[in-house]
Structure formats: C-alpha cells, structure tokens
Amino acid sequence: MRCPFCSFHESKVVDSRSTEEGQAIRRRRECISCGKRFTTYEKIEEIPLMVIKKDGNRQTFDRNKILNGIIKACEKRPVSMEKIERMVDEIEKSLYNFMEKEVTSNYIGEKVMNKLKDVDDVAYVRFASVYRQFKDINSFIDELKNLLDDNTDNRR
C-alpha cells in the first residue's frame, strides 16, 4: 500500500477491524519510511448485475425497483415492512447467487411473484396484473383460477 504522505510503497498494518455493517475491513497502517499513519478499507469487489429488459435494453440492477413494486402491491394489506424487506433481500441474494452477470426482467418478475404468492394473495394478484399486463379479463380470470388451484392443492 502506497503511503499518501511520502508515496513509499511499504507499510505495516497496526490495527484491523470490521466495519459496522461487516461489509469491509478497516485497517490502520503505518508507513515504514515516514512513520505517519493512515487508514485503508478493504471490501469485496461486487460485479454489477445487469437486467435485460423486455425491449432488449440493459440496465444495472436496482433493488429499489423491486422494493417499490412490492410496496405498491402490498398497499393496505397486512404485510409488514420487515417482511417486505426480507422478501427483497432474499430475491436480491438469489439473483447474485445465480452467478450470472445478466438476468432478464422476466426472471426477476417471476421471483417476486413467487414470494408474493406465499405472503399475500391479494398482493400477488395486484403485482401479477401489472407485471403480466393482462390483455383482457379472461387472462386475468385464468390467473385467478391458477391461484385458487394452487391454494386448494396446498391445503390438501
């Protein structure tokens, strides 16, 4: 590590601590040449996740888009913010664990719908109605029938 004061290329670590979030390591260093101390941070390099939109455009993954979509779907429903945050955390973690640099928006939408289906049926239907862009009432009714069939199967 190069000293910011004298540009010497060697230093020794005096102290190491994890940051509050546990996402980085804070290191106090001392320059071997001038003896001055300075702080460095070491963190894992994250590869940005790219989302391939339906029109073929690409943009960086933004967890806030998922969070806002789920919040809208759960509006006036008995779903706590804690549960919503947990869903978003689980979806984001599964996307990064997918080990691909690019993922389709369809894949993300299906993950969100699967989480919502387990949490609240009304929120699921709300999200599905926007996400699937139903062309007519029959396609909407078909989705409701699938939901009811799934619920019947789960109760058996």
C-alpha positions in Angstrom: 0.0 0.0 0.0 1.5 3.3 -1.1 1.8 6.0 1.7 -0.4 9.1 0.9 2.2 11.3 2.5 5.6 10.3 1.1 4.5 7.7 -1.6 6.7 5.0 -0.2 5.4 1.6 -1.2 5.6 -0.3 2.1 3.6 0.0 5.2 2.7 -2.2 8.1 -0.8 -2.9 9.5 -1.2 -1.6 13.0 -4.8 -2.5 13.6 -7.7 -4.3 11.7 -11.4 -4.0 12.4 -14.6 -4.9 10.7 -16.9 -2.0 9.8 -20.2 -1.8 11.5 -22.1 -3.4 8.6 -19.4 -6.1 8.3 -19.0 -5.3 4.6 -15.4 -4.0 4.8 -12.3 -4.2 6.9 -10.8 -1.0 8.2 -7.0 -1.1 8.5 -4.8 1.4 10.3 -1.4 1.4 8.6 2.0 3.0 9.4 4.4 4.0 6.7 7.8 2.3 7.1 9.6 5.3 5.6 8.0 8.4 7.2 6.2 6.7 10.2 2.9 8.5 9.5 -0.4 6.6 10.0 -3.3 6.3 7.5 -6.5 4.3 7.2 -7.4 2.0 4.3 -10.6 0.0 3.7 -10.8 -3.4 2.1 -14.0 -4.7 0.7 -15.3 -7.4 -1.7 -15.5 -6.2 -5.3 -19.0 -6.7 -6.4 -19.7 -7.4 -10.1 -22.6 -5.3 -11.2 -25.7 -7.3 -12.2 -27.3 -6.2 -15.4 -31.0 -6.6 -16.1 -32.1 -7.3 -19.7 -35.5 -5.6 -20.2 -38.3 -6.9 -22.4 -37.3 -4.5 -25.1 -33.7 -5.8 -25.1 -32.2 -2.8 -23.3 -29.8 -3.4 -20.4 -29.6 -1.5 -17.1 -27.9 -2.1 -13.8 -29.9 -3.9 -11.2 -31.7 -1.7 -8.8 -33.2 -3.3 -5.7 -35.3 -0.2 -5.0 -37.4 -1.0 -8.1 -38.3 -4.4 -6.6 -38.9 -2.8 -3.2 -41.2 -0.2 -4.7 -43.2 -2.7 -6.7 -43.7 -5.0 -3.7 -44.7 -2.0 -1.5 -47.3 -0.9 -4.1 -48.7 -4.5 -4.3 -48.9 -4.8 -0.5 -50.5 -1.4 0.0 -53.3 -1.6 2.6 -52.6 -5.2 3.1 -51.4 -6.8 6.4 -47.8 -7.2 5.3 -45.1 -5.6 7.5 -42.2 -3.6 6.1 -40.0 -6.1 7.8 -41.5 -8.9 5.7 -41.2 -6.8 2.6 -37.6 -6.0 3.2 -36.9 -9.7 3.9 -38.5 -10.7 0.6 -36.4 -8.1 -1.3 -33.2 -9.3 0.5 -34.0 -12.9 -0.4 -34.7 -12.1 -4.1 -31.5 -9.9 -4.3 -29.4 -12.6 -2.7 -30.8 -15.3 -5.0 -30.0 -13.1 -8.1 -26.4 -12.6 -7.0 -26.1 -16.3 -6.1 -27.4 -17.1 -9.6 -23.8 -16.4 -10.7 -24.8 -14.8 -14.0 -23.8 -11.2 -14.9 -27.0 -10.7 -16.7 -30.6 -11.7 -15.8 -33.9 -11.0 -17.6 -36.6 -8.8 -16.1 -38.9 -11.8 -16.6 -36.8 -13.9 -14.3 -36.9 -11.2 -11.6 -40.6 -10.7 -12.0 -41.3 -14.4 -11.5 -39.2 -14.5 -8.4 -41.2 -11.5 -7.0 -44.5 -13.2 -7.9 -43.4 -16.5 -6.2 -42.5 -14.6 -3.0 -45.8 -12.6 -3.0 -47.8 -15.8 -3.6 -46.5 -17.2 -0.3 -47.1 -14.0 1.6 -50.4 -12.4 0.4 -52.8 -13.5 -2.4 -54.2 -10.0 -3.0 -50.7 -8.5 -3.3 -49.8 -11.3 -5.6 -52.8 -10.6 -7.9 -52.0 -6.9 -7.8 -48.4 -7.4 -8.8 -49.4 -10.0 -11.5 -51.9 -7.7 -13.0 -49.2 -5.1 -13.6 -46.4 -7.4 -14.4 -48.2 -9.8 -16.8 -50.1 -6.9 -18.5 -53.3 -8.9 -18.9 -54.8 -8.3 -22.4 -58.3 -9.0 -21.3 -60.5 -10.1 -18.4 -60.3 -13.8 -19.4 -56.5 -13.9 -19.0 -56.9 -12.2 -15.6 -59.6 -14.8 -14.6 -57.2 -17.6 -15.7 -54.5 -16.3 -13.4 -57.0 -16.2 -10.5 -58.1 -19.8 -11.2 -54.4 -20.9 -11.2 -54.0 -19.1 -7.8 -57.1 -20.8 -6.4 -56.0 -24.2 -7.7 -52.6 -23.7 -6.1 -54.2 -22.7 -2.8 -56.5 -25.8 -2.9 -53.5 -28.1 -3.6 -51.5 -26.6 -0.7 -54.4 -27.1 1.7 -54.6 -30.9 1.0 
